[in-house]
Amino acid sequence: MSTTWNRLKLLGIWILPGIVFLIIDQYLKWLAVKFLGAQQIYFGKSLFGATLELHENPGSFLSLGAQFGESTRNVIFVVGVSIILMVIAIIWYRGIEQRRPQSIMLFLVLLGGTGNLIDRIINSGRVIDYIFLNFFSLNTGVFNLADVAITIGVTGLLLGPWISKRAS
């Protein structure tokens, strides 16, 4: 009983921030649609060359898969991503008691993926992207808060073992 209670307590500690993240992610996307529309609003160079620009992305990262037909995109980006997110959730939940950095990184991927999946479900298969960075030699694709979470999570998962090896 003690292990189950500890796991439920830990789960509660993670879920509230996760719900807050998803609400903020969806609210920012709603603001982008409401205020950006077809126009571009520039934040200016003082904020690292950030541009707010509305894009409805039917594909994935950097619009990969956008050229696929609608039914193919739905299978890949709604059904496929849902299955992947369920697998990630199970892996994350099983490792939650260890409080390892991997749990945080998996949770970020799970949150970002869920945020974009919600977007696809409510926006006819499209994800709302609204931030574009252009400073020095860095020019990003247009992205959103959920994409940031996914990128940090995947980067942490990929670099984590390397960092751990170098630290020991």
N, C-alpha and C positions, 0 to 999 in steps of 0.2 A: 504494500500500500504506500509506503514511503517513497519508493521510486516513482510510482505513478503520480503522486502528489507533487513531487519535485519537478517532474516533466511538465505537468499542467501549469505549475507556477512559472516555470521558464517559458513555456509557450505563451502564457499571458503577457509576460514581459516583452516578447517579440511582437505579438500581434498588434498591440495598440500603436506602436510606432509605424508598423506596416500599414495599418488602416489610415493613419495620418498621412503617410507618404502617398498612398493611392489617391486620397482626397485632394492633396495639393497638386499631384500630377494631373488629375482630371480637371481641376479648377484652372490651372495654367493653360491647358489645352483649350478649355472653354473660352478663357480670356483671349487667347490668340485668335480663335475663330471670330469672336465678337468684335475685337478692336482692330485686328490686322486686315481681315478680309483680303481683298486683292491688292491692297497697298503695302508698301514697305515702310517701316519706321526704323530709323537709324538711331542707335544709342550713342553713336559718336565714337571717335577714336579714344576718348578719355577712359572708356570702359573696355579697353583691349580690343577694339575693333568689332565689338559685338553688334550684330544686326538682327532685328526681329523681323522675321519673314515667314508668312504662312505657306506651308506646303502640306498637301494631303498625299501621303506616301502609300501607294498600294503595295509596295515591295517591303523588303526587310532593310537591313543595314545598307546604307548608300544606294537604296532603291533596287537592290538585287531581287530579281524575281518579278519586278513590276511589269515586265513584258509578257508574263504568263497570262493565260486566260483567267477570267474571274473564278470559275469553278476550281481550277488548279490552284490558284492563290488561296481560295477558301480552305481547300484540303490541307495545303502546306501550312498556311499562316494562322488558321483557326484550329483545325483538328490536330494537325501535327504539333503545333506549339502548345496546345492544351495538354497533349500527352507528355511532351517534354517537361512542361512545368509540373505536372503531377509527379513525374519521376524525380525531378529536382526537389520537390516538396518532401517526398518520402526520404530521400537521402539526407536532406537538411534536418528533418524531424528526428531521424535515427541518430544523428550526430550532435543534436542540440545540447545534450548534457555535458559534452566535452568542452564546450565554450571555446572551441578553437577558432582561430582566424578564418578557417575555411567555412565555418558556420555563418559568419558575417558575410563573406563573399557570396556564398550560395544564396543567402537571404536577399542580397542586393540584386542578384540575377533574377531570383523569383519575383521580387517586387517590380523590377523594371519590365520583365516579361509579362507579368499580370497587368500592369498599367497599359502596355501596348495592346495586349489581347482585349482588354475592356474597350479600348479605342476602336479596334477592328470590329468588334461586335456591335457597337453603337453607331459607327460611321461607315457602314456598308463596305467593310473590308479595308478601310484606309486608316492610317495612323497620322495624327496631327503632329507635325514638326514645326518648330518656330524659331530656333536659334541658329544663327550662322556666325562662325568666327572667322575673321580675316585679319590676322596681324602677323607682322614680319613675314616669314615664309609659310606660315600655317594657314591653310584654307580648309576649313572643315566642310563636310556636307551639312545639310540642315538637320537638326536633331532636337530632342526634347529631354525633359528631366528623367523619364524612364530609361532613355538611351544612355544617359550618364550613369545611372545605377548599374545597368547591364555592363557597360564598359569597365567601370571600376571593379565590379564583381569578377568578371572574366579575367581581367588583368591580374587581380589579386590571386585568383586560383592558379593562373599560369605561372606567375612569378613567386608565389608562396613557397613551393619546394626549393627553388633556387635560393631565395633569401634565407630560408631555414638552414640550408647546407652551408652557406657562406658565414652565417652567424655562429655555427658550431665549430 
